[in-house]
Amino acid sequence: MPINIPNDLPATSILTAEQVFVMTQDRAIHQDIRPLELLFLNLMPKKINTEIQYMRKLSNTPLQVNIDLLRIDHHISKNTPKIHLDTFYKDFNEIENKYYDGMIVTGAPLDQIGFEDVNYFERLKYIILWSVEHVTSTLFSCWGVAAALKVFYDLPMLERKDKLSGVFKHNTALSNDPLIRGFDDCFLAPHSRFIDFPTKVIKENTDLIVLADSDETGVFLATSPDHKQVYVTGHPEYDATTLAEEYERDLIANKNPHIPYNYFPNNDVHAKPICVWRSHASMLFGNFLNYYVYQQTPFYFNK
């Protein structure tokens, strides 16, 4: 079954052209089933690109998923048209009294800024705490992981001297946790961050269960014991060319970036990158929706 998204959302035509099974709202209302309700808090500046990337992954499931797009403020975006935000995104006060099966909190380009200097951090903190009672399971990504660790464990953001950028191999934990069901013993996934998530620090300062990590990246995937929070420090949703686009952006900005690790063929920045993480990314989001959301959520929400 497909994801159910607004009829005119740009992702609809793009995903349909890719043969991704998308169901518009007009068609979905004729199906007599209870779809999953997913809240998508998009903190990335290029919101349309991020929508498409995540929806590709969320569509690879037999479950029908309704998606509400949420914005955290009315900051004027340089990367997303205002009409897109006003048309497709909800404000928190519109959904505050609702209950959701699942929620995704994306990353944000704030990994070199202290939480105290993020103007919407208190609002984000409120939403994260709200999710405990209103969402069956919430997945946090990259900077969203750092924000959640601060809210739930008062863990400060640990900054790296150099940006972690590239495609890294991770070791899967010896665990029967359903979130990593079907994973190979080792798998590849992209990272792009200045934040550090050392496995030792996470294990000593939280009760999280680490499901995948590596010496280079630290924790990649972890979950709370009750499965209500999932932490993904990398970017499995990325397209094949996303790291290349970020590298080019940083070059233009004179940030002297390192070439992303294990990414360009033969380390040639002019060569076309190959996506080697797509299958595990699809499995991760499919397992999240199936085992952490669908298998756990009530048929009728408590209201």
N, C-alpha and C positions, 0 to 999 in steps of 0.2 A: 504494500500500500504506500501511497505517496505522502509527502508533506503537503499541507493545505495552506496556501499563502494568498495574499490579496491579488485580485485579477490583474492589476496593472503594475505590480511590483516589477522592476527591471529584471530581477532574477528569474521571473517566470519564463520570458522568451528565451533567455540565455540557456537555462537548464533544459527547457523543452527541445531546443536545437541540439543539445548534447544527448538527447534520448534519456534524460533523467525524468523519472515518473513524478510529475507535479500535478496536483489537483487544485484548480481554482476554487474559490469560495462558492461560486454559482453551482458547480457540480457537486461539491461536498455536501451541500445541504440536502441532497436527495438520497444520501446513504444513511441507513438506519443503524448506526453504530455509535459508540461513545469514543471519539478520538482522544488521543492524549493532548493535553493542553500544555504548551511549552512557552515560557517567557524568555525572551532573548534580549538581554541588556547589552547593547552595543556601545562600547566606549572607544572604539577605534575611530580615527578621523575620516578615513575613506570607508564610510559605512556601507555603501553599495557593494564594494569589492568584498568586504567582510561578510555581508549577508550571503552573497553567492557562494563563497568558500564554505561557510558552515552548512548552508542548505544542501550543497552537494553531498556532504557527509551524512546529514540527517535524513536524506531521502533514501539511503540504502538500508531500508528496514521494512519488514512486512506490516508495520504499524502505521496507522494514519495519525498524523501529527498536525494539530493546529498551532500556529506560531503567532504570538503577539510580540511586536517589536517595541522595545522600551528605550526611551532616552532619559537621561538623568537631569538635564537642564536645557535651557534655550540658548545656549552659547551659539553665536553665529559661526557656522562652519565654513572654512575655506575649501573644503574638499567634498562636501555633500550639499546639493542644492536645498535651499530652505523649503521649497515646495515638496521635495521628497520627504523630508522630516515631518512637515506638517500633515502630509497626506497619510503616511504609513506608520508613524511612530506615536505611541501613547505616552502621556505623562503619568508619573507614578500615582497621582491622586485618582486617576481613572481606573486603576487596577488594584488599588491598595486593599480593597475588601474582597478580592477574588482569591481563589486557591488554584494552584498549578501543580501538575504532575511533575514537571521538570523545569529547570531554569539553567541558562548559560550566561555567565558573566565573562565577557571577552577581556583581552589585554588592553593596554593603553600605552602610548608613548610617554610614560611618566616615570620610567625606571631610573632617572637621574635627578628626581625631584622628591624631596621629603614629603611624607604624608601631610604634614602640617601646612605645606604650601600648595596642596591640591585643593582648589576652591570648592570642589564638590565632595570632598572626602567624607564629611559628616553625613551628607545625604546618602552617599554610598554605604556607609556604615549602617545607617538606619535600614536600608533595603536589604543588606546582607543579614542583619538580625531578624528582619521581618520574614525572610525566606525560611527560617528555621521552623516557623509555625504554619507557613502558607505554601510551602513547596515540598514535595516528596523527596527530591534529590536535586542538588545544584552543582553544576560543573563550573569551576573557575579556571581561567586560562592565563598563563604568563603573569603580567602585572596584577591581574585579578587574583591570582594565587597569593601574591605578596599582600594585597589588601585584605584578603580573607584571613591569612595567618596573623595579621596585625589585629583584626577584629576579634577573632576567636581565641588567640593564644598570646596576644600582645607581643608578638615576635617582630623585632625591628627589621626593616628592609636591609639586607646585606648587599652592598654594591661590589661589583667586580671592577678591577682596574681596566680591563679590556673587554670589549663586547664579545659575548659568546654568540657566534654566528656561524651557521653551517649545518651539516647533516651528520648526526652522531649515532653511534651504536649504543644500545641500551641492553641491559640484562634484565630479563623477566624474573620476578621472584618465584621461588618454589612455593606456590600457593594455589589453592583451588578456588580462589576468589573469582566469581563469575565475570568481573570486569575485564580480566585478562584471559578469559576462556578462548582457546583457539590461537593465542599468541605463540609465536616461535620463541625459543629460548633467548634469542637475541633479535633485535629489530632496529630499524633506522627511523629517525624522526628529526625534523628540523627544529632549531632553536634560534632565537634572535632577541637577546636581552643583555642588560648590564647588571641584572640581579643575580645573586648567587643563592642556591638552595642546597647547601651541603647535606648529604644524607645523615651524617653524624649529628648535625645541629637539629635537623628535623626530628630525628628519633629521640634525642635527649630532651627536647623542649616541647614536644607535642605527643599526643596519643595516636597520631596518624599511622596507618599501615602503609608502608612503602611497597608498591607493587612493581616498580621498574625504576632503575637508576643506572648511573655510570660514573666512573671516576672523573670524566671530563665535565659532565653536566650536573652532577649531583642528582637529586631526585627529579625524575621525569613524571611519574605517576604515583599518586597516593590517594588514600581514601580515609574518611573518618570511620571509626569502628561500627557506627550505625548506618553507614553508606549514605548519609544525608548530605555530605559534602565530598566532592571529587576535585582533586587538584592536578592540573596538567600544566607543567611549567614550560613546555615547548609549544610548537605550533603545528600539530598534525593536520590542521585544516588548510595549511598553505598550499597554493598552487605551485607547479614546478618552477615558475619564473619569479615568485615573490621575493626570495632572497636576492636574486639578481637585481630586481627593481630597487630594493632597499640599498644594496651596495652602490648602485649608480646614483641614487639620491644622496647618499652620504659622501660620495666623491664630489658631486656638484657643490655640496655644502662645505667642502674643504675639511672634512672630518678625518681624512686619512684612514679610512677603514681598512681592516685586514680583509683579504679575500676570504669569503665564506669557506669554512673547512669542509673538505670532502664533498664538494658541491659541483663546481664546474668540471666537466671532463678534462682530464690532464691538467687541471688547474688553469685552464685557458679561459679568461673572462669573456672571450668572444664566442666560446662554444656554447651550444644550447644545453641547459641543464636537463637532467633526466629525473623524473619523480620516482623515487624508490621507497616511498613511505605510504603510498595511497592505500594499499591493502590493509595494513595495520591501523591506519587512521579510520577507515571504514568500519573495521572490526571494533575499535574502541568506542566509537559513537553508537554503533549498533548494540553493543553490549550494555552501554550506559542506558540507552532507551529501553532495552528489553528487561535486563535484570535489576537495574537500580530504580527504574521508573515504573514501567508497565507491571512488573511482577510484584511491586510493593505498594502501588498507589491504590486507594479505595475506588470502587466503582462510583460511589456517590461521595462528593466532598462534604466534609463537615463545615457547616456555615453558622 
